[in-house]
C-alpha cells in the first residue's frame, strides 16, 4: 500500500481505535452500545475493525451513547494505547493469554 492510500484511511483507523477505546472504558459490550445507538452489534464490530466508516448521523448517535463529543472519535489520542487494550481486557475478565497449558 503506498503512502497516499494509507493516508486516505487515517481518520477511519482513528475512529475504529477510539470507538473500541471509549466503549471499553464505559464497560459497554458491542451489543449494549448497539442497543443504545439503535444499530446492530455486527455494525459496531465492523466499525471497530475499520471495515466501514460511519455517516455523521451514526457517529453522533455513537458519541451520544458514549457520552462524548463526536470529534473525540476521530482524534488520534489513543493510537499509541491500542496495543495495550487486549491486555487490559484480559486483566479485566481474568483471562491469561500467555499462560501455558500443560497437556498430559
MARBA-3410 file (N, C-alpha, C, O; in Angstrom, 1 decimal):
104
0.9,-1.2,0.0,0.0,0.0,0.0,0.9,1.2,0.0,1.8,1.3,0.8 ~ 0.7,2.1,-0.9,1.5,3.3,-1.0,1.1,4.4,0.1,0.0,4.2,0.6 ~ 1.9,5.3,0.3,1.6,6.4,1.3,0.3,7.1,1.1,-0.4,7.3,2.0 ~ 0.0,7.4,-0.2,-1.2,8.2,-0.4,-2.4,7.3,0.0,-3.4,7.9,0.6 ~ -2.4,6.0,-0.3,-3.5,5.2,0.1,-3.6,5.1,1.6,-4.7,5.1,2.1
-2.5,4.9,2.3,-2.5,4.8,3.8,-3.1,6.1,4.4,-3.9,6.0,5.3 ~ -2.7,7.2,3.9,-3.2,8.5,4.4,-4.7,8.7,4.2,-5.3,9.4,5.0 ~ -5.3,8.1,3.2,-6.7,8.2,3.0,-7.5,7.6,4.1,-8.6,8.1,4.4 ~ -7.0,6.6,4.7,-7.7,5.8,5.7,-7.3,6.2,7.2,-7.8,5.4,8.1 ~ -6.6,7.2,7.4,-6.1,7.5,8.7,-7.3,7.8,9.6,-7.4,7.3,10.8
-8.2,8.6,9.2,-9.4,9.0,10.1,-10.2,7.8,10.4,-10.7,7.6,11.5 ~ -10.4,6.9,9.4,-11.2,5.7,9.6,-10.5,4.8,10.7,-11.2,4.2,11.5 ~ -9.2,4.7,10.6,-8.5,4.0,11.6,-8.6,4.6,13.0,-8.8,3.9,14.0 ~ -8.4,5.9,13.1,-8.6,6.6,14.4,-10.0,6.4,14.9,-10.1,6.1,16.1 ~ -11.0,6.4,14.1,-12.4,6.2,14.5,-12.5,4.8,15.1,-13.0,4.6,16.2
-11.9,3.8,14.4,-12.0,2.4,14.9,-11.4,2.2,16.2,-11.9,1.6,17.1 ~ -10.2,2.8,16.4,-9.4,2.7,17.6,-10.2,3.4,18.8,-10.3,2.9,19.9 ~ -10.6,4.6,18.5,-11.3,5.4,19.5,-12.6,4.8,19.9,-13.0,4.8,21.1 ~ -13.3,4.3,19.0,-14.6,3.6,19.3,-14.4,2.5,20.3,-15.1,2.4,21.3 ~ -13.4,1.6,19.9,-13.1,0.5,20.8,-12.7,1.0,22.2,-13.0,0.5,23.2
-11.8,2.0,22.2,-11.3,2.6,23.4,-12.4,3.1,24.3,-12.4,2.7,25.5 ~ -13.2,4.0,23.8,-14.3,4.6,24.6,-15.3,3.5,25.0,-15.8,3.6,26.1 ~ -15.6,2.6,24.2,-16.6,1.6,24.5,-16.1,0.7,25.7,-16.8,0.4,26.6 ~ -14.8,0.3,25.6,-14.2,-0.5,26.6,-14.2,0.3,27.9,-14.5,-0.2,29.0 ~ -13.8,1.6,27.9,-13.8,2.4,29.1,-15.1,2.7,29.7,-15.2,3.0,30.9
-16.2,2.5,29.0,-17.5,2.7,29.5,-18.1,1.3,30.0,-19.2,1.2,30.5 ~ -17.3,0.3,29.8,-17.7,-1.1,30.1,-18.9,-1.6,29.3,-19.7,-2.3,29.9 ~ -19.0,-1.1,28.1,-20.1,-1.5,27.2,-19.6,-2.6,26.3,-18.5,-2.7,25.8 ~ -20.5,-3.6,26.2,-20.3,-4.6,25.2,-20.7,-4.0,23.8,-21.4,-3.0,23.8 ~ -20.3,-4.6,22.7,-20.7,-4.2,21.4,-22.3,-4.2,21.3,-22.9,-3.4,20.7
-22.8,-5.2,21.9,-24.3,-5.4,21.9,-25.0,-4.3,22.6,-26.0,-3.7,22.2 ~ -24.5,-3.9,23.8,-25.1,-2.8,24.6,-25.0,-1.5,23.9,-25.9,-0.7,23.8 ~ -23.8,-1.2,23.3,-23.6,0.0,22.6,-24.6,0.1,21.4,-25.2,1.1,21.1 ~ -24.7,-1.1,20.7,-25.5,-1.1,19.5,-27.0,-0.8,19.9,-27.7,-0.1,19.2 ~ -27.4,-1.4,21.0,-28.8,-1.1,21.5,-29.0,0.4,21.8,-30.0,1.0,21.4
-28.0,1.0,22.5,-28.1,2.4,22.8,-28.2,3.3,21.5,-28.8,4.4,21.6 ~ -27.6,2.8,20.5,-27.5,3.6,19.2,-28.5,3.2,18.2,-28.6,3.8,17.1 ~ -29.3,2.2,18.5,-30.3,1.6,17.6,-29.5,1.2,16.3,-30.0,1.4,15.2 ~ -28.4,0.5,16.5,-27.6,-0.1,15.4,-27.4,-1.6,15.7,-27.8,-2.1,16.8 ~ -26.9,-2.3,14.8,-26.6,-3.7,15.0,-25.3,-3.9,15.6,-24.4,-3.1,15.4
-25.1,-5.0,16.4,-23.8,-5.2,17.0,-22.8,-5.6,16.0,-21.6,-5.4,16.1 ~ -23.2,-6.2,14.9,-22.3,-6.5,13.8,-21.8,-5.2,13.2,-20.6,-5.2,12.8 ~ -22.6,-4.2,13.0,-22.2,-3.0,12.5,-21.1,-2.3,13.4,-20.1,-1.8,13.0 ~ -21.3,-2.4,14.7,-20.4,-1.8,15.7,-19.1,-2.6,15.6,-18.0,-2.0,15.6 ~ -19.1,-3.9,15.5,-17.9,-4.7,15.3,-17.2,-4.3,14.0,-16.0,-4.2,14.0
-17.9,-4.2,12.9,-17.3,-3.8,11.7,-16.6,-2.4,11.8,-15.6,-2.2,11.2 ~ -17.3,-1.5,12.5,-16.7,-0.2,12.7,-15.4,-0.3,13.5,-14.4,0.4,13.1 ~ -15.4,-1.1,14.5,-14.2,-1.3,15.3,-13.0,-1.9,14.6,-11.9,-1.8,14.9 ~ -13.4,-2.7,13.6,-12.3,-3.3,12.7,-11.9,-2.5,11.6,-11.1,-2.9,10.8 ~ -12.6,-1.3,11.4,-12.2,-0.4,10.3,-12.8,-0.8,9.0,-12.3,-0.4,7.9
-13.8,-1.7,9.0,-14.4,-2.2,7.8,-15.2,-1.2,7.1,-15.2,-1.1,5.9 ~ -15.9,-0.4,7.9,-16.8,0.7,7.4,-16.4,2.0,8.1,-15.8,2.1,9.1 ~ -16.9,3.1,7.4,-16.9,4.4,8.0,-18.3,4.8,8.3,-19.2,4.6,7.4 ~ -18.6,5.4,9.5,-20.0,5.7,9.8,-20.4,7.0,9.1,-19.5,7.9,8.8 ~ -21.7,7.2,8.9,-22.2,8.5,8.5,-22.1,9.5,9.7,-21.9,9.0,10.8
-22.2,10.8,9.4,-22.1,11.7,10.5,-23.3,11.5,11.5,-23.1,11.6,12.7 ~ -24.4,11.1,11.0,-25.6,10.8,11.9,-25.3,9.7,12.8,-25.6,9.7,14.0 ~ -24.7,8.6,12.3,-24.4,7.4,13.1,-23.2,7.8,14.1,-23.2,7.3,15.2 ~ -22.3,8.6,13.6,-21.2,9.0,14.5,-21.8,9.8,15.7,-21.3,9.6,16.8 ~ -22.7,10.6,15.4,-23.3,11.4,16.5,-24.1,10.5,17.5,-24.0,10.7,18.7
-24.8,9.5,17.0,-25.5,8.6,17.8,-24.6,7.8,18.7,-24.8,7.7,19.9 ~ -23.5,7.4,18.1,-22.5,6.6,18.9,-21.8,7.5,20.0,-21.7,7.1,21.1 ~ -21.5,8.7,19.6,-20.9,9.7,20.6,-21.8,10.0,21.7,-21.4,10.0,22.9 ~ -23.1,10.2,21.4,-24.1,10.5,22.4,-24.2,9.3,23.4,-24.3,9.5,24.6 ~ -24.2,8.1,22.8,-24.3,6.9,23.7,-23.1,6.7,24.6,-23.2,6.2,25.7
-21.9,7.1,24.1,-20.7,7.1,24.9,-20.5,8.3,25.7,-19.5,8.4,26.5 ~ -21.4,9.2,25.6,-21.3,10.5,26.4,-20.0,11.3,26.1,-19.4,11.8,27.1 ~ -19.7,11.4,24.9,-18.5,12.1,24.4,-18.9,13.0,23.2,-20.0,12.8,22.7 ~ -18.1,13.9,22.9,-18.3,14.8,21.7,-17.9,14.0,20.5,-16.9,13.2,20.5 ~ -18.6,14.1,19.4,-18.3,13.4,18.2,-16.8,13.5,17.7,-16.3,12.5,17.2
-16.2,14.7,17.8,-14.9,14.9,17.3,-13.9,14.0,18.1,-12.8,13.6,17.6 ~ -14.2,13.5,19.3,-13.3,12.7,20.1,-13.2,11.3,19.4,-12.2,10.6,19.7 ~ -14.1,10.9,18.6,-14.0,9.7,17.9,-13.0,9.6,16.7,-12.7,8.6,16.2 ~ -12.5,10.8,16.3,-11.6,10.8,15.2,-10.3,11.5,15.5,-9.4,11.6,14.7 ~ -10.1,11.8,16.8,-8.8,12.4,17.2,-7.8,11.2,17.4,-8.2,10.1,17.8
-6.5,11.5,17.2,-5.5,10.4,17.3,-5.0,10.1,18.7,-3.9,9.6,18.9 ~ -5.8,10.5,19.7,-5.4,10.4,21.1,-5.0,9.0,21.6,-4.0,8.9,22.4 ~ -5.7,8.0,21.1,-5.4,6.6,21.7,-4.7,5.7,20.7,-4.6,4.5,20.9 ~ -4.1,6.3,19.7,-3.4,5.5,18.7,-2.3,4.7,19.3,-2.0,3.5,18.9 ~ -1.6,5.2,20.3,-0.4,4.5,21.0,-0.9,3.6,22.0,-0.2,2.7,22.5
-2.1,3.7,22.5,-2.6,2.9,23.6,-3.3,1.6,23.1,-3.6,0.7,23.9 ~ -3.6,1.5,21.8,-4.4,0.4,21.3,-3.7,-0.9,21.5,-4.4,-1.9,21.7 ~ -2.4,-1.0,21.5,-1.7,-2.2,21.7,-1.9,-2.8,23.1,-1.9,-4.0,23.3 ~ -2.1,-1.9,24.1,-2.3,-2.4,25.4,-3.8,-2.7,25.7,-4.1,-3.3,26.8 ~ -4.7,-2.4,24.8,-6.1,-2.7,25.0,-6.4,-4.2,25.3,-7.1,-4.5,26.2
-5.9,-5.1,24.4,-6.2,-6.5,24.7,-5.7,-7.0,26.1,-6.4,-7.7,26.7 ~ -4.6,-6.5,26.5,-4.1,-6.9,27.9,-5.0,-6.4,28.9,-5.3,-7.1,29.9 ~ -5.5,-5.1,28.8,-6.4,-4.6,29.8,-7.7,-5.3,29.8,-8.3,-5.6,30.8 ~ -8.2,-5.7,28.6,-9.4,-6.5,28.5,-9.2,-7.9,29.2,-10.0,-8.3,30.0 ~ -8.1,-8.5,28.9,-7.8,-9.8,29.6,-7.7,-9.7,31.1,-8.3,-10.5,31.8
-7.1,-8.7,31.6,-6.9,-8.5,33.0,-8.3,-8.3,33.6,-8.6,-8.8,34.7 ~ -9.2,-7.5,32.9,-10.5,-7.2,33.5,-11.3,-8.5,33.6,-12.1,-8.6,34.5 ~ -11.2,-9.4,32.6,-12.1,-10.6,32.6,-11.4,-11.8,33.2,-11.9,-12.9,33.3 ~ -10.1,-11.6,33.6,-9.4,-12.7,34.3,-8.8,-13.7,33.4,-8.6,-14.8,33.8 ~ -8.6,-13.4,32.1,-8.0,-14.3,31.2,-6.5,-14.1,31.1,-6.1,-12.9,31.1
-5.8,-15.1,30.9,-4.3,-15.0,30.8,-3.9,-15.7,29.4,-3.8,-16.9,29.3 ~ -3.7,-14.8,28.4,-3.3,-15.4,27.1,-1.9,-16.0,27.1,-1.7,-16.9,26.3 ~ -1.0,-15.5,28.0,0.3,-16.0,28.0,0.5,-17.3,28.8,1.6,-17.9,28.8 ~ -0.5,-17.7,29.4,-0.5,-18.9,30.3,-0.3,-20.2,29.4,-1.0,-20.4,28.4 ~ 0.7,-21.0,29.7,0.9,-22.2,29.0,0.1,-23.3,29.7,0.2,-23.5,30.9
-0.6,-24.0,28.9,-1.4,-25.1,29.5,-0.7,-26.4,29.3,-0.1,-26.7,28.3 ~ -0.6,-27.2,30.4,0.1,-28.4,30.4,-0.8,-29.5,29.8,-1.9,-29.7,30.3 ~ -0.3,-30.2,28.8,-1.0,-31.2,28.2,-0.4,-32.6,28.6,0.8,-32.8,28.5 ~ -1.3,-33.4,29.2,-0.8,-34.7,29.7,-1.4,-35.8,28.9,-1.2,-37.0,29.2
END
